[in-house]
Amino acid sequence: MKTVINIFSTIALSSVVMFASCKKDYGNLNSPTGEQFLNNASASELNNLVSGTESGMRNNMAFYLDDVCTIGREGYRFSPSEPRYLTDLLGANNAVLSGSNFYINNPWSARYRVVKNCNLLIQAAQNSSLITTAEKSGYIGFARTIKAYELLLNLNLTYTNGIRIDVADPDHLGPIVQYNEALQSIAALLDSGKTDLANATVSFPLAGFTKFNDAAGLMQVNRAIAARVAVYRQKWDESLTDLSESFFGLARDLDLGVSHVFGTGSGDQLNPAFIPQNQNGEVRVAHPSFAADIAANDDRINKATLRNTTASLSGLSSNRDVWVYTSSTAPMPIIRNEELILIYAEANIQANNFAEAIKAINRIRTSHNLAAYGGAQTKDALINEMLQQKRYSLFYEGHRWIDLRRYNKLNTLPIDRPGDDVWDKFPLPVTEQ
């Protein structure tokens, strides 16, 4: 980490100029410095940091998705120029995951760059005399919420190998914190952000948060992320409380939520997870089990469309493209109501409120052309049903590997080549070891 963090003082603000879709006048940011923003920043300068933070959240997300979705056997990344997608990530021919490779270093560093931006935003807001106390709370609440989310993504990768929570001082980094303690710290950070936002008055230029860019909306996003963290911590009652304060709703649009957005404008970036259908060479294909295991008439089959010809590489093959991100400017969900409904189902299953859980499961099933649930009304059966619905509703959004790991079900994932492995975590980057 030290190597990565040390360069933040010069690059953390570089993402500020990238988010052209916010259509803001960023002024002269050719060589901004941390001190420039920390010295009594104006609202305009703080908004630049907010926009830059949102922009930076998108960086290297395709690597993250390929990591978790490949190990979780949602799909495969066929890349003739990069064999490690099919060797290291799958454990082929005695290959193992390495802390020196792109699949951990790139997403890890990108997330901590955003954390650095958040730390800078918090300090700049605290130091500014040009904004009100309520505005300070808004900037700080936003920063703490995003910081918690970014830390969670890295923790999803390294799991029991832990992460660093305290990286505010590049010369005196905090220790590696183990999984449960890290989750607790992330939950506490979200709670702090909630308190900040409760006392805030603010409206931000957030392109991917269009319905949630004021203090009340950001509070709902904060609690949505908190609900996810709570189920990871097996805090079922807390999760239900968090959902009640979020944008969750059984009758609400399944896609309601916040997303990474992309654009074609100068300085913006395209969705890195988009690959056209039926392409040869560089492709992202669905695991064959996706179509084999899906229920008849389930419209989520459209997330993995049939190819004109089967794609094959290194002893693996698939006749379906991943078709979740259907254009170069398609949004990439951060968190949305369909996930929250399934979190609601999970928390109610674990609380033995089976009737309420089935109500949530049926909201998902009937939305995707399936009949209402008719299986056994037992905890084990309903957990399996909930996981099945999450598999298809959140396909290639980065959840299946983490969910099966939480339920000690990684051994249910298919092994397609003799000797392949299903990893439960990534090593820490070599700079952290």
Backbone torsions as a table, in degrees:
resi	resn	phi	psi	omega
1	MET	NA	-36.7	-174.3
2	LYS	-56.1	-42.6	-179.4
3	THR	-61.7	-42.3	-178.9
4	VAL	-69.0	-47.9	-175.5
5	ILE	-65.2	-35.8	-177.2
6	ASN	-60.2	-29.1	-179.3
7	ILE	-84.7	-4.9	-178.1
8	PHE	-64.7	-31.8	-176.6
9	SER	-61.7	-22.2	179.6
10	THR	-105.7	-20.9	-176.0
11	ILE	-116.1	-8.9	-174.0
12	ALA	-59.0	-31.7	-176.5
13	LEU	-90.3	-1.8	-176.1
14	SER	-64.2	-31.5	-179.0
15	SER	-70.2	-14.4	-178.9
16	VAL	-58.2	-34.9	-174.0
17	VAL	-89.6	0.8	-170.5
18	MET	-89.3	-18.7	-166.2
19	PHE	-96.0	71.0	-173.5
20	ALA	-65.3	-23.0	-177.5
21	SER	-66.5	-14.8	174.9
22	CYS	-75.1	-15.1	176.9
23	LYS	52.7	50.1	179.1
24	LYS	-109.4	155.1	172.5
25	ASP	-89.1	106.9	-174.5
26	TYR	-86.7	-4.5	-179.3
27	GLY	68.8	-158.5	-177.8
28	ASN	-88.2	100.5	178.6
29	LEU	-116.5	28.2	-179.7
30	ASN	-62.8	-34.3	179.8
31	SER	-146.2	61.0	-179.5
32	PRO	-70.6	155.5	176.5
33	THR	-126.2	159.1	177.0
34	GLY	-59.0	-40.1	-178.7
35	GLU	-61.4	-34.9	179.8
36	GLN	-59.7	-39.2	-179.4
37	PHE	-83.1	-28.3	-177.2
38	LEU	-80.2	-14.7	-176.0
39	ASN	-93.5	81.8	174.4
40	ASN	57.4	57.8	-176.7
41	ALA	-66.7	144.8	175.3
42	SER	-83.0	169.3	176.7
43	ALA	-60.3	-37.7	179.0
44	SER	-62.7	-43.4	178.7
45	GLU	-66.6	-39.3	177.4
46	LEU	-66.3	-36.9	176.7
47	ASN	-64.4	-33.1	174.2
48	ASN	-60.0	-42.0	178.2
49	LEU	-65.8	-38.3	177.1
50	VAL	-61.8	-48.2	-179.6
51	SER	-64.3	-41.0	178.0
52	GLY	-64.2	-36.2	177.3
53	THR	-64.7	-46.0	178.5
54	GLU	-61.6	-42.0	178.8
55	SER	-60.8	-45.7	-177.7
56	GLY	-64.7	-25.1	179.2
57	MET	-60.6	-23.9	-177.6
58	ARG	-79.8	-20.4	-169.8
59	ASN	-65.0	131.2	175.5
60	ASN	63.1	21.3	177.1
61	MET	-69.1	-26.4	176.7
62	ALA	-65.2	-37.1	176.3
63	PHE	-63.0	-42.8	179.1
64	TYR	-60.0	-47.5	-179.0
65	LEU	-64.0	-42.0	178.3
66	ASP	-64.0	-35.7	176.6
67	ASP	-59.3	-61.8	-170.9
68	VAL	-74.0	-32.0	-178.1
69	CYS	-79.9	-29.2	175.6
70	THR	-71.5	-49.7	179.2
71	ILE	-63.5	-34.8	177.8
72	GLY	-79.7	5.3	176.9
73	ARG	54.5	37.3	168.1
74	GLU	-81.7	-33.1	-179.5
75	GLY	-170.4	-178.7	179.9
76	TYR	-130.0	144.8	174.4
77	ARG	-101.6	104.1	177.5
78	PHE	-87.5	116.2	-178.3
79	SER	-140.5	101.0	-179.8
80	PRO	-56.8	-26.2	-178.8
81	SER	-88.5	-9.1	-178.3
82	GLU	-139.0	87.0	-176.1
83	PRO	-68.7	-17.2	-173.2
84	ARG	-67.1	-18.1	172.5
85	TYR	-59.8	-32.0	-175.9
86	LEU	-109.8	-5.4	175.7
87	THR	-104.1	-72.6	-176.4
88	ASP	-58.4	-49.0	-175.2
89	LEU	-65.0	-22.4	-178.8
90	LEU	-111.1	-2.8	178.7
91	GLY	71.0	29.7	-176.2
92	ALA	-71.9	140.0	173.5
93	ASN	51.4	47.2	177.8
94	ASN	69.3	11.4	175.9
95	ALA	-67.4	148.0	176.6
96	VAL	-130.8	163.1	175.8
97	LEU	-72.5	137.6	-177.7
98	SER	-117.4	140.1	177.0
99	GLY	-76.4	0.1	-178.8
100	SER	-104.7	3.0	-173.2
101	ASN	-102.7	163.9	-173.4
102	PHE	-59.3	-32.8	-171.7
103	TYR	-68.6	-17.7	171.6
104	ILE	-109.1	-41.1	-175.3
105	ASN	-65.7	-40.7	-176.1
106	ASN	-67.2	-53.8	178.9
107	PRO	-66.6	-36.7	179.6
108	TRP	-59.5	-50.3	-178.4
109	SER	-64.9	-38.8	180.0
110	ALA	-62.5	-40.5	-179.4
111	ARG	-67.3	-40.9	-179.0
112	TYR	-72.8	-24.9	172.7
113	ARG	-63.6	-40.7	177.6
114	VAL	-66.6	-41.2	176.3
115	VAL	-57.0	-42.4	178.0
116	LYS	-61.6	-42.8	176.6
117	ASN	-59.8	-40.3	179.5
118	CYS	-64.7	-43.1	177.4
119	ASN	-61.2	-40.7	178.3
120	LEU	-64.5	-41.5	179.7
121	LEU	-63.8	-42.0	178.4
122	ILE	-60.5	-47.5	-177.8
123	GLN	-66.8	-40.3	-179.7
124	ALA	-64.8	-41.1	178.8
125	ALA	-65.3	-42.2	179.5
126	GLN	-62.4	-34.6	-175.5
127	ASN	-83.3	-14.5	-171.9
128	SER	-80.7	134.5	172.6
129	SER	-101.8	4.5	-175.2
130	LEU	-96.1	0.3	178.7
131	ILE	-127.8	160.5	-178.9
132	THR	-78.4	166.7	176.9
133	THR	-60.3	-40.0	179.1
134	ALA	-66.0	-36.0	177.2
135	GLU	-69.0	-40.5	175.6
136	LYS	-54.2	-46.5	-178.9
137	SER	-60.6	-36.2	179.3
138	GLY	-65.2	-47.2	178.5
139	TYR	-63.1	-42.4	-177.3
140	ILE	-69.5	-40.6	178.6
141	GLY	-63.6	-41.0	175.1
142	PHE	-60.5	-48.6	-176.4
143	ALA	-62.2	-42.4	-179.9
144	ARG	-67.3	-35.5	178.2
145	THR	-65.1	-47.9	-179.1
146	ILE	-68.5	-39.4	177.8
147	LYS	-58.6	-44.5	179.1
148	ALA	-62.1	-42.4	179.7
149	TYR	-62.7	-44.0	-179.0
150	GLU	-66.2	-40.8	176.6
151	LEU	-62.5	-37.9	179.5
152	LEU	-62.5	-40.3	179.6
153	LEU	-62.0	-42.0	177.7
154	ASN	-67.3	-37.9	177.9
155	LEU	-65.7	-33.6	174.9
156	ASN	-57.4	-35.0	-179.1
157	LEU	-76.0	-52.0	-170.7
158	THR	-90.0	-15.4	169.5
159	TYR	50.9	-119.0	-174.7
160	THR	-73.9	-6.4	171.0
161	ASN	-77.0	-14.8	172.0
162	GLY	82.2	179.8	177.9
163	ILE	-144.5	171.6	169.1
164	ARG	-94.0	129.1	174.7
165	ILE	-90.7	-45.1	-176.0
166	ASP	-94.4	103.6	177.6
167	VAL	-128.0	22.6	-175.7
168	ALA	-65.4	-34.9	-179.5
169	ASP	-110.0	107.5	-177.1
170	PRO	-58.7	-26.0	-178.4
171	ASP	-89.4	-9.9	-180.0
172	HIS	-142.2	70.6	-177.0
173	LEU	-70.7	146.9	174.8
174	GLY	-70.0	170.5	-176.8
175	PRO	-75.0	164.6	168.0
176	ILE	-67.5	125.9	-177.8
177	VAL	-105.6	131.8	-176.5
178	GLN	-72.5	169.4	-164.7
179	TYR	-54.6	-57.5	-175.0
180	ASN	-64.2	-40.2	178.0
181	GLU	-66.5	-37.2	178.6
182	ALA	-65.4	-43.0	176.9
183	LEU	-60.5	-41.1	178.5
184	GLN	-62.7	-41.6	178.9
185	SER	-65.8	-39.1	178.2
186	ILE	-65.1	-42.7	177.5
187	ALA	-61.7	-41.8	179.2
188	ALA	-64.9	-38.0	178.0
189	LEU	-63.8	-41.0	176.7
190	LEU	-64.6	-39.8	178.1
191	ASP	-63.6	-39.2	176.5
192	SER	-63.6	-42.0	177.0
193	GLY	-61.8	-38.6	176.9
194	LYS	-60.4	-46.0	179.0
195	THR	-60.5	-42.8	177.8
196	ASP	-59.6	-48.2	-175.1
197	LEU	-68.6	-28.7	177.9
198	ALA	-64.6	-22.5	-178.1
199	ASN	-109.9	19.5	-169.5
200	ALA	-108.6	154.0	167.2
201	THR	-131.6	111.3	-174.8
202	VAL	-164.6	152.2	171.1
203	SER	-142.5	123.0	-170.9
204	PHE	-107.4	155.4	174.3
205	PRO	-83.9	72.4	-175.3
206	LEU	-108.2	108.0	-173.7
207	ALA	-66.2	-33.5	-178.0
208	GLY	-93.4	3.4	-177.9
209	PHE	-122.5	39.4	-166.7
210	THR	-59.1	-30.7	178.8
211	LYS	-97.6	1.3	-172.6
212	PHE	-138.8	35.9	-172.8
213	ASN	-100.3	8.6	172.2
214	ASP	-110.3	-178.1	-174.4
215	ALA	-61.7	-42.4	-179.5
216	ALA	-65.5	-41.5	179.5
217	GLY	-67.3	-43.3	179.1
218	LEU	-64.8	-31.9	174.8
219	MET	-60.5	-42.0	179.1
220	GLN	-65.4	-39.3	176.6
221	VAL	-64.4	-44.6	178.2
222	ASN	-54.8	-46.2	-178.3
223	ARG	-72.6	-29.1	175.2
224	ALA	-63.7	-46.3	177.7
225	ILE	-64.9	-38.8	177.8
226	ALA	-60.9	-36.7	178.3
227	ALA	-63.8	-39.1	176.4
228	ARG	-63.1	-46.5	179.9
229	VAL	-61.7	-38.6	-178.3
230	ALA	-63.5	-39.8	178.0
231	VAL	-71.1	-32.3	173.4
232	TYR	-60.6	-33.8	-179.2
233	ARG	-89.0	0.0	-177.6
234	GLN	61.6	32.7	175.4
235	LYS	-98.5	78.9	-168.2
236	TRP	-67.2	-44.5	178.9
237	ASP	-64.4	-39.6	177.4
238	GLU	-61.8	-39.7	180.0
239	SER	-61.8	-42.7	179.3
240	LEU	-65.5	-38.5	176.4
241	THR	-63.7	-44.6	179.1
242	ASP	-60.5	-42.5	179.6
243	LEU	-60.7	-38.1	-178.4
244	SER	-65.5	-19.5	179.4
245	GLU	-103.9	4.9	-178.5
246	SER	-102.7	-165.6	176.9
247	PHE	-91.8	13.3	177.5
248	PHE	-58.5	143.0	172.7
249	GLY	-170.4	128.7	-179.9
250	LEU	-62.5	-31.0	-178.3
251	ALA	-94.8	-0.5	-176.2
252	ARG	-87.3	162.6	179.5
253	ASP	-55.0	132.0	-179.1
254	LEU	-62.2	-29.5	-177.0
255	ASP	-91.5	2.0	177.5
256	LEU	-61.4	130.0	179.5
257	GLY	160.4	-155.0	-178.7
258	VAL	-123.9	150.4	-172.6
259	SER	-144.2	160.3	162.9
260	HIS	-77.4	132.9	177.8
261	VAL	-116.6	154.6	-173.9
262	PHE	-133.2	161.1	-178.3
263	GLY	-158.1	169.6	-178.0
264	THR	-99.1	0.1	-177.8
265	GLY	-68.1	162.3	178.9
266	SER	-58.9	128.7	179.4
267	GLY	85.1	-8.8	177.8
268	ASP	-87.2	-175.8	177.0
269	GLN	-138.5	155.9	178.7
270	LEU	-89.4	159.9	178.4
271	ASN	-64.6	114.2	-175.3
272	PRO	-75.0	-10.3	178.8
273	ALA	-90.3	-2.9	179.5
274	PHE	-82.5	126.6	169.6
275	ILE	-133.5	129.2	-177.5
276	PRO	-59.2	154.6	176.9
277	GLN	-66.0	148.9	172.7
278	ASN	62.1	20.4	177.7
279	GLN	-74.8	152.0	174.2
280	ASN	-104.6	158.5	179.4
281	GLY	82.5	-105.0	-179.7
282	GLU	-78.1	108.3	-179.2
283	VAL	-139.3	160.6	173.4
284	ARG	-126.5	113.0	-172.6
285	VAL	-115.7	153.4	177.1
286	ALA	-77.8	145.5	174.2
287	HIS	-62.9	139.9	-178.9
288	PRO	-54.3	-27.2	-179.3
289	SER	-69.1	-18.8	179.9
290	PHE	-58.7	-49.6	179.5
291	ALA	-77.4	-33.9	-178.1
292	ALA	-66.0	-33.6	-173.1
293	ASP	-96.9	-9.1	-174.5
294	ILE	-75.7	147.2	179.6
295	ALA	-72.6	151.2	177.4
296	ALA	-58.9	139.2	176.3
297	ASN	75.0	1.8	178.6
298	ASP	-69.5	119.3	-176.4
299	ASP	-72.6	-8.0	178.1
300	ARG	-72.8	-4.8	172.0
301	ILE	-59.9	-22.6	-179.2
302	ASN	-70.9	-8.2	174.4
303	LYS	-77.9	-7.7	178.6
304	ALA	-140.4	92.8	-171.5
305	THR	-86.6	147.5	179.0
306	LEU	-63.5	136.5	175.6
307	ARG	-86.6	159.0	173.5
308	ASN	-69.0	-35.0	176.5
309	THR	-137.2	148.7	179.2
310	THR	-66.9	137.4	175.3
311	ALA	-95.5	137.4	-178.4
312	SER	-140.8	147.0	174.5
313	LEU	-166.8	135.8	172.7
314	SER	53.5	40.5	176.5
315	GLY	81.2	8.2	178.3
316	LEU	-120.1	150.1	179.9
317	SER	-152.0	157.0	176.6
318	SER	-156.9	145.0	177.1
319	ASN	-105.7	16.7	179.4
320	ARG	-132.7	133.2	173.3
321	ASP	-83.9	145.5	166.6
322	VAL	-67.9	124.5	-176.4
323	TRP	-132.8	52.4	176.3
324	VAL	-89.9	-40.6	179.8
325	TYR	-105.9	96.8	-163.2
326	THR	-93.3	6.5	173.5
327	SER	-157.7	168.6	-179.3
328	SER	-71.2	-11.2	177.9
329	THR	-118.0	14.4	178.7
330	ALA	-64.9	140.2	178.3
331	PRO	-70.6	157.7	177.7
332	MET	-120.0	116.0	-174.3
333	PRO	-61.1	139.7	166.9
334	ILE	-91.6	-52.1	172.3
335	ILE	-160.4	140.6	-176.9
336	ARG	-143.1	169.1	-171.0
337	ASN	-62.8	-32.5	179.9
338	GLU	-60.6	-40.4	174.6
339	GLU	-64.6	-41.6	-177.7
340	LEU	-63.8	-37.3	177.1
341	ILE	-62.5	-38.8	179.5
342	LEU	-75.2	-30.7	170.5
343	ILE	-64.3	-41.3	176.8
344	TYR	-59.8	-43.2	177.1
345	ALA	-61.6	-45.5	-178.3
346	GLU	-62.0	-47.7	-178.4
347	ALA	-62.5	-38.0	178.8
348	ASN	-71.8	-34.9	174.0
349	ILE	-60.1	-47.9	-177.1
350	GLN	-67.7	-23.9	176.8
351	ALA	-91.4	6.1	179.8
352	ASN	65.1	22.6	173.6
353	ASN	-93.8	69.4	-169.4
354	PHE	-64.9	-37.7	-178.6
355	ALA	-61.6	-42.1	179.2
356	GLU	-68.8	-38.1	178.0
357	ALA	-62.9	-43.2	-179.8
358	ILE	-65.2	-36.0	175.9
359	LYS	-57.9	-44.2	179.3
360	ALA	-68.0	-43.3	178.7
361	ILE	-60.4	-40.6	-180.0
362	ASN	-69.3	-28.1	173.8
363	ARG	-60.8	-38.7	178.7
364	ILE	-74.7	-48.6	-176.0
365	ARG	-59.1	-50.9	-175.6
366	THR	-69.6	-22.9	175.4
367	SER	-71.3	-16.4	-177.5
368	HIS	-120.2	32.0	172.4
369	ASN	69.4	24.6	177.8
370	LEU	-107.6	152.9	175.8
371	ALA	-70.9	162.1	177.0
372	ALA	-59.7	153.9	-178.3
373	TYR	-61.1	131.5	-179.8
374	GLY	-127.2	15.3	-178.2
375	GLY	-85.0	-171.9	-178.7
376	ALA	-64.3	143.2	178.4
377	GLN	-100.1	66.3	175.6
378	THR	-124.4	161.0	-178.1
379	LYS	-59.9	-47.3	-178.0
380	ASP	-62.3	-44.5	-178.6
381	ALA	-64.7	-40.4	-178.5
382	LEU	-72.7	-34.2	174.2
383	ILE	-61.6	-45.4	178.9
384	ASN	-61.8	-39.4	178.3
385	GLU	-66.0	-43.4	178.1
386	MET	-59.9	-45.0	179.5
387	LEU	-65.3	-36.0	177.4
388	GLN	-64.0	-43.3	179.4
389	GLN	-68.0	-37.6	176.3
390	LYS	-63.5	-38.5	-179.9
391	ARG	-55.3	-44.6	-174.8
392	TYR	-90.2	-35.8	179.6
393	SER	-68.8	-35.3	-175.1
394	LEU	-111.4	26.3	-179.5
395	PHE	-54.7	129.6	179.7
396	TYR	57.1	29.0	168.8
397	GLU	-106.3	-1.6	169.7
398	GLY	97.9	36.0	-173.9
399	HIS	-121.3	-30.7	-167.0
400	ARG	-60.6	-47.5	-179.7
401	TRP	-57.7	-44.0	-177.9
402	ILE	-67.6	-41.6	-179.3
403	ASP	-66.0	-44.6	179.8
404	LEU	-67.3	-34.2	176.1
405	ARG	-64.6	-41.0	179.4
406	ARG	-61.3	-31.2	-177.7
407	TYR	-103.2	15.6	178.2
408	ASN	54.3	41.8	-178.3
409	LYS	-118.0	18.0	178.3
410	LEU	-61.2	-24.8	179.5
411	ASN	-72.0	-5.9	176.4
412	THR	-88.7	-7.0	-179.9
413	LEU	-74.9	144.6	-177.7
414	PRO	-71.9	145.7	173.1
415	ILE	-111.6	118.1	-170.8
416	ASP	-95.9	-17.5	179.0
417	ARG	-133.2	141.2	177.8
418	PRO	-56.9	132.3	178.0
419	GLY	91.7	-10.6	176.1
420	ASP	-65.8	158.9	-178.9
421	ASP	-125.9	159.2	169.4
422	VAL	-113.8	106.0	-178.4
423	TRP	-76.2	151.1	175.3
424	ASP	-102.8	-7.5	-179.8
425	LYS	-167.5	162.9	173.6
426	PHE	-97.1	151.2	171.7
427	PRO	-71.4	158.5	171.0
428	LEU	-64.7	148.8	172.4
429	PRO	-55.8	150.3	-176.8
430	VAL	-59.9	-27.5	178.3
431	THR	-69.0	-12.7	179.5
432	GLU	-99.6	-12.0	-171.7
433	GLN	-91.6	NA	NA
